[in-house]
Amino acid sequence: MKKSKFSDNQIIGILKQAESGTPVPELCRQHGMSSASFYK
């Protein structure tokens, strides 16, 4: 299995930002990932 580009703590932080209302496209730009990666 491929190793994730982000650590577990980074993933949790990104998901918390999404829950707090930050738009997904904005999160993807900030963290350098595609929206498909976010939803995966």
N, CA, C and O atoms as CSV, one atom per row, in Angstrom:
chain,resi,resn,atom,element,x,y,z
A,1,MET,N,N,0.840,-1.182,0.000
A,1,MET,CA,C,0.000,0.000,0.000
A,1,MET,C,C,0.883,1.242,0.000
A,1,MET,O,O,1.926,1.278,0.654
A,2,LYS,N,N,0.452,2.257,-0.741
A,2,LYS,CA,C,1.230,3.479,-0.865
A,2,LYS,C,C,1.189,4.286,0.428
A,2,LYS,O,O,0.145,4.392,1.072
A,3,LYS,N,N,2.329,4.849,0.801
A,3,LYS,CA,C,2.409,5.674,2.001
A,3,LYS,C,C,1.750,7.023,1.739
A,3,LYS,O,O,1.924,7.610,0.671
A,4,SER,N,N,1.001,7.505,2.711
A,4,SER,CA,C,0.296,8.781,2.586
A,4,SER,C,C,1.272,9.949,2.589
A,4,SER,O,O,2.302,9.912,3.261
A,5,LYS,N,N,0.934,10.984,1.830
A,5,LYS,CA,C,1.750,12.200,1.784
A,5,LYS,C,C,1.624,12.972,3.090
A,5,LYS,O,O,2.525,13.724,3.461
A,6,PHE,N,N,0.511,12.785,3.784
A,6,PHE,CA,C,0.221,13.520,5.012
A,6,PHE,C,C,0.253,12.593,6.222
A,6,PHE,O,O,-0.115,11.422,6.129
A,7,SER,N,N,0.697,13.128,7.359
A,7,SER,CA,C,0.687,12.339,8.589
A,7,SER,C,C,-0.742,12.274,9.131
A,7,SER,O,O,-1.621,13.008,8.682
A,8,ASP,N,N,-0.955,11.403,10.082
A,8,ASP,CA,C,-2.289,11.273,10.681
A,8,ASP,C,C,-2.739,12.589,11.309
A,8,ASP,O,O,-3.903,12.973,11.196
A,9,ASN,N,N,-1.809,13.277,11.973
A,9,ASN,CA,C,-2.171,14.549,12.614
A,9,ASN,C,C,-2.556,15.603,11.582
A,9,ASN,O,O,-3.468,16.394,11.818
A,10,GLN,N,N,-1.873,15.622,10.445
A,10,GLN,CA,C,-2.209,16.572,9.389
A,10,GLN,C,C,-3.587,16.277,8.816
A,10,GLN,O,O,-4.364,17.198,8.563
A,11,ILE,N,N,-3.895,15.012,8.611
A,11,ILE,CA,C,-5.201,14.623,8.077
A,11,ILE,C,C,-6.301,15.040,9.033
A,11,ILE,O,O,-7.328,15.567,8.604
A,12,ILE,N,N,-6.104,14.814,10.317
A,12,ILE,CA,C,-7.102,15.201,11.315
A,12,ILE,C,C,-7.314,16.709,11.303
A,12,ILE,O,O,-8.448,17.180,11.388
A,13,GLY,N,N,-6.223,17.465,11.196
A,13,GLY,CA,C,-6.322,18.921,11.148
A,13,GLY,C,C,-7.096,19.406,9.935
A,13,GLY,O,O,-7.915,20.319,10.040
A,14,ILE,N,N,-6.842,18.799,8.787
A,14,ILE,CA,C,-7.544,19.177,7.557
A,14,ILE,C,C,-9.036,18.867,7.681
A,14,ILE,O,O,-9.874,19.674,7.281
A,15,LEU,N,N,-9.362,17.716,8.227
A,15,LEU,CA,C,-10.775,17.352,8.387
A,15,LEU,C,C,-11.484,18.273,9.379
A,15,LEU,O,O,-12.652,18.611,9.184
A,16,LYS,N,N,-10.789,18.678,10.434
A,16,LYS,CA,C,-11.388,19.616,11.391
A,16,LYS,C,C,-11.650,20.966,10.744
A,16,LYS,O,O,-12.665,21.605,11.022
A,17,GLN,N,N,-10.728,21.409,9.871
A,17,GLN,CA,C,-10.943,22.655,9.146
A,17,GLN,C,C,-12.178,22.542,8.249
A,17,GLN,O,O,-12.959,23.488,8.149
A,18,ALA,N,N,-12.355,21.399,7.603
A,18,ALA,CA,C,-13.507,21.187,6.728
A,18,ALA,C,C,-14.803,21.197,7.544
A,18,ALA,O,O,-15.809,21.757,7.108
A,19,GLU,N,N,-14.778,20.579,8.722
A,19,GLU,CA,C,-15.963,20.563,9.584
A,19,GLU,C,C,-16.313,21.952,10.090
A,19,GLU,O,O,-17.483,22.250,10.332
A,20,SER,N,N,-15.311,22.798,10.252
A,20,SER,CA,C,-15.567,24.138,10.775
A,20,SER,C,C,-16.095,25.091,9.703
A,20,SER,O,O,-16.429,26.239,9.999
A,21,GLY,N,N,-16.171,24.618,8.460
A,21,GLY,CA,C,-16.791,25.424,7.423
A,21,GLY,C,C,-15.883,25.930,6.330
A,21,GLY,O,O,-16.343,26.645,5.440
A,22,THR,N,N,-14.611,25.587,6.362
A,22,THR,CA,C,-13.703,26.010,5.302
A,22,THR,C,C,-14.062,25.249,4.021
A,22,THR,O,O,-14.175,24.023,4.053
A,23,PRO,N,N,-14.244,25.945,2.901
A,23,PRO,CA,C,-14.598,25.253,1.644
A,23,PRO,C,C,-13.509,24.270,1.216
A,23,PRO,O,O,-12.318,24.542,1.365
A,24,VAL,N,N,-13.932,23.132,0.687
A,24,VAL,CA,C,-12.993,22.088,0.275
A,24,VAL,C,C,-11.997,22.591,-0.773
A,24,VAL,O,O,-10.809,22.293,-0.651
A,25,PRO,N,N,-12.424,23.340,-1.799
A,25,PRO,CA,C,-11.419,23.822,-2.770
A,25,PRO,C,C,-10.333,24.683,-2.116
A,25,PRO,O,O,-9.172,24.625,-2.520
A,26,GLU,N,N,-10.700,25.467,-1.125
A,26,GLU,CA,C,-9.721,26.298,-0.407
A,26,GLU,C,C,-8.738,25.414,0.363
A,26,GLU,O,O,-7.534,25.669,0.347
A,27,LEU,N,N,-9.239,24.385,1.031
A,27,LEU,CA,C,-8.364,23.457,1.758
A,27,LEU,C,C,-7.388,22.766,0.804
A,27,LEU,O,O,-6.209,22.602,1.115
A,28,CYS,N,N,-7.894,22.369,-0.349
A,28,CYS,CA,C,-7.047,21.678,-1.321
A,28,CYS,C,C,-5.927,22.590,-1.803
A,28,CYS,O,O,-4.793,22.138,-1.966
A,29,ARG,N,N,-6.221,23.851,-2.032
A,29,ARG,CA,C,-5.176,24.800,-2.456
A,29,ARG,C,C,-4.146,25.001,-1.353
A,29,ARG,O,O,-2.944,25.022,-1.620
A,30,GLN,N,N,-4.611,25.150,-0.111
A,30,GLN,CA,C,-3.698,25.396,1.007
A,30,GLN,C,C,-2.733,24.237,1.224
A,30,GLN,O,O,-1.565,24.447,1.547
A,31,HIS,N,N,-3.225,23.013,1.046
A,31,HIS,CA,C,-2.426,21.840,1.396
A,31,HIS,C,C,-1.841,21.119,0.191
A,31,HIS,O,O,-1.155,20.108,0.342
A,32,GLY,N,N,-2.111,21.636,-1.007
A,32,GLY,CA,C,-1.504,21.063,-2.208
A,32,GLY,C,C,-2.001,19.680,-2.558
A,32,GLY,O,O,-1.201,18.797,-2.869
A,33,MET,N,N,-3.301,19.474,-2.514
A,33,MET,CA,C,-3.861,18.172,-2.867
A,33,MET,C,C,-5.067,18.377,-3.772
A,33,MET,O,O,-5.600,19.482,-3.872
A,34,SER,N,N,-5.486,17.320,-4.419
A,34,SER,CA,C,-6.655,17.406,-5.283
A,34,SER,C,C,-7.914,17.163,-4.465
A,34,SER,O,O,-7.852,16.601,-3.371
A,35,SER,N,N,-9.047,17.584,-4.991
A,35,SER,CA,C,-10.304,17.355,-4.271
A,35,SER,C,C,-10.609,15.853,-4.217
A,35,SER,O,O,-11.232,15.389,-3.262
A,36,ALA,N,N,-10.184,15.099,-5.214
A,36,ALA,CA,C,-10.383,13.648,-5.185
A,36,ALA,C,C,-9.640,13.015,-4.012
A,36,ALA,O,O,-10.144,12.089,-3.377
A,37,SER,N,N,-8.441,13.518,-3.731
A,37,SER,CA,C,-7.677,13.016,-2.584
A,37,SER,C,C,-8.387,13.349,-1.277
A,37,SER,O,O,-8.384,12.548,-0.342
A,38,PHE,N,N,-8.990,14.524,-1.216
A,38,PHE,CA,C,-9.703,14.918,-0.006
A,38,PHE,C,C,-10.864,13.953,0.267
A,38,PHE,O,O,-11.031,13.479,1.390
A,39,TYR,N,N,-11.650,13.671,-0.755
A,39,TYR,CA,C,-12.823,12.822,-0.564
A,39,TYR,C,C,-12.490,11.355,-0.406
A,39,TYR,O,O,-13.291,10.588,0.129
A,40,LYS,N,N,-11.323,10.958,-0.864
A,40,LYS,CA,C,-10.897,9.572,-0.704
A,40,LYS,C,C,-10.604,9.293,0.747
A,40,LYS,O,O,-10.228,8.174,1.097
